[in-house]
Amino acid sequence: MNSPLSAIVVMGVAGCGKSCIGAAIAARSGGRLIEGDAFHSAENIRKMSAGIPLDDSDRAGWLVRLGQELQATTKAGERPILTCSALKRRYRDSLRDAMPGLVFVFLELSPAEAEKRVLARPGHFMPASLIDSQFAALEPPHGEPLTIALDATQPIEALAEAVDSWLKGRGEPGLAQTA
């Protein structure tokens, strides 16, 4: 058996379903859902709302806050399920530094599907005009440790089941028993 995972990060571009899949994983596992978007600074939200892509310096403080939240949640005895775009390897490594043993669930979909989904969600600060910049920044995590890539167009429950099966295949107890 491998060393136990510490937390799950559901990652991908805007519109891939991070919140929906994260909620399904949290419900199955008894884990605590942490919405990464809630930790963006007011300035970051203003920039994105204005259609201005974030750069590495914009994301640096956000990633620190997310790492701190992962640590605090674990210290409180809960299993964190974090939704976070984690587009670049260095962003994922920043989270791994804060919380070793992270599992990344990468939700893959096409730019056209991402745009369609973002246009269909009212009231979110991320405009569809930023989809191209997200794909330009994306460094897919294929081959990275503790990472599973899934087709984000599959049903939510099928994706949660795929994560559960993958964990069990690694010798982990699976989602139903992780809390």
CORPECOR-V660495 format. One record per residue. N is the residue number from 0. RES is the residue in one small letter. OMEGA is omega in degrees with one decimal (none if undefined). Layout:
N,RES,OMEGA ; N,RES,OMEGA
//
This chain:
0,m,177.9 ; 1,n,176.9 ; 2,s,-174.9 ; 3,p,176.8 ; 4,l,-178.5 ; 5,s,-175.6 ; 6,a,178.3 ; 7,i,173.8 ; 8,v,175.8 ; 9,v,-168.8 ; 10,m,176.2 ; 11,g,-178.8 ; 12,v,176.1 ; 13,a,177.0 ; 14,g,-177.0 ; 15,c,178.5 ; 16,g,-178.1 ; 17,k,-176.9 ; 18,s,-179.4 ; 19,c,-179.0 ; 20,i,176.4 ; 21,g,178.7 ; 22,a,179.0 ; 23,a,178.2 ; 24,i,178.8 ; 25,a,179.7 ; 26,a,-179.8 ; 27,r,-172.2 ; 28,s,-172.8 ; 29,g,179.5 ; 30,g,-179.9 ; 31,r,178.3 ; 32,l,175.9 ; 33,i,178.9 ; 34,e,-178.2 ; 35,g,-179.6 ; 36,d,-178.8 ; 37,a,-176.9 ; 38,f,175.4 ; 39,h,175.3 ; 40,s,176.9 ; 41,a,179.4 ; 42,e,177.6 ; 43,n,-180.0 ; 44,i,177.9 ; 45,r,-179.5 ; 46,k,-178.5 ; 47,m,178.8 ; 48,s,179.1 ; 49,a,178.9 ; 50,g,179.6 ; 51,i,179.8 ; 52,p,174.6 ; 53,l,174.6 ; 54,d,-176.6 ; 55,d,-179.0 ; 56,s,176.3 ; 57,d,-174.7 ; 58,r,-173.7 ; 59,a,180.0 ; 60,g,177.7 ; 61,w,-179.9 ; 62,l,175.8 ; 63,v,179.6 ; 64,r,178.7 ; 65,l,177.2 ; 66,g,177.8 ; 67,q,179.5 ; 68,e,175.1 ; 69,l,-179.8 ; 70,q,-179.0 ; 71,a,-179.8 ; 72,t,178.3 ; 73,t,179.1 ; 74,k,178.7 ; 75,a,177.4 ; 76,g,-179.8 ; 77,e,176.1 ; 78,r,-179.9 ; 79,p,170.9 ; 80,i,-173.3 ; 81,l,169.3 ; 82,t,-174.9 ; 83,c,-179.1 ; 84,s,176.6 ; 85,a,-170.6 ; 86,l,-175.6 ; 87,k,178.9 ; 88,r,-177.7 ; 89,r,176.4 ; 90,y,178.5 ; 91,r,178.6 ; 92,d,175.9 ; 93,s,177.7 ; 94,l,177.6 ; 95,r,178.0 ; 96,d,179.8 ; 97,a,-174.3 ; 98,m,177.6 ; 99,p,179.2 ; 100,g,178.7 ; 101,l,169.4 ; 102,v,175.7 ; 103,f,174.3 ; 104,v,-176.4 ; 105,f,-179.8 ; 106,l,-176.4 ; 107,e,172.4 ; 108,l,-177.5 ; 109,s,174.7 ; 110,p,-179.8 ; 111,a,179.1 ; 112,e,177.8 ; 113,a,179.6 ; 114,e,179.1 ; 115,k,-179.2 ; 116,r,-179.4 ; 117,v,177.6 ; 118,l,-176.9 ; 119,a,-178.5 ; 120,r,-178.0 ; 121,p,171.0 ; 122,g,177.9 ; 123,h,-175.8 ; 124,f,-177.2 ; 125,m,179.3 ; 126,p,178.9 ; 127,a,-179.8 ; 128,s,-180.0 ; 129,l,-178.8 ; 130,i,-178.7 ; 131,d,-179.8 ; 132,s,177.4 ; 133,q,178.3 ; 134,f,177.8 ; 135,a,-179.6 ; 136,a,-173.5 ; 137,l,169.6 ; 138,e,-175.8 ; 139,p,-173.9 ; 140,p,-179.5 ; 141,h,178.7 ; 142,g,177.3 ; 143,e,-179.0 ; 144,p,175.6 ; 145,l,-178.2 ; 146,t,174.4 ; 147,i,177.1 ; 148,a,-177.9 ; 149,l,176.7 ; 150,d,-175.3 ; 151,a,178.7 ; 152,t,178.1 ; 153,q,179.3 ; 154,p,-177.2 ; 155,i,-177.5 ; 156,e,177.5 ; 157,a,178.7 ; 158,l,177.1 ; 159,a,177.7 ; 160,e,178.6 ; 161,a,177.0 ; 162,v,178.9 ; 163,d,-179.7 ; 164,s,179.4 ; 165,w,178.4 ; 166,l,179.9 ; 167,k,177.7 ; 168,g,176.5 ; 169,r,-177.7 ; 170,g,176.1 ; 171,e,-179.3 ; 172,p,-177.1 ; 173,g,-173.7 ; 174,l,-173.8 ; 175,a,-174.5 ; 176,q,-173.1 ; 177,t,-175.4 ; 178,a,none
//
